[in-house]
Amino acid sequence: MSVEEPLFRIVRGVPTVEELAALVGVIAVRSRPAARPAPAPASVWARSGRPVGPVPTPGAAAWRASGLPR
C-alpha cells in the first residue's frame, strides 16, 4: 500500500460529512489494540481475612471498637 493510496473508499452513495466522521471514528477505535481483561475478583476465602472497616487505633477505648460490628 503506497502513501497515495487511500485507506478506504466509498463505492456507493454520497455520505455527509457527519457520516464520514462517524466512519473514521469507528475505524480508529477498531484499529486500537484490545484492552486487558479485568482481573478476577478475590475469592470468598481471600476476602474473609481482610478487615471490613477501619482498623481501630490504640487507645483507652480501642478494645470496644475492635469487636463491635460496623
Secondary structure, DSSP 8 states (H G I E B T S, - for coil): --SSS-S----SS---HHHHHHHHHHHHHHTS-----------HHHHHTS-SS----SSTTHHHHHHS--
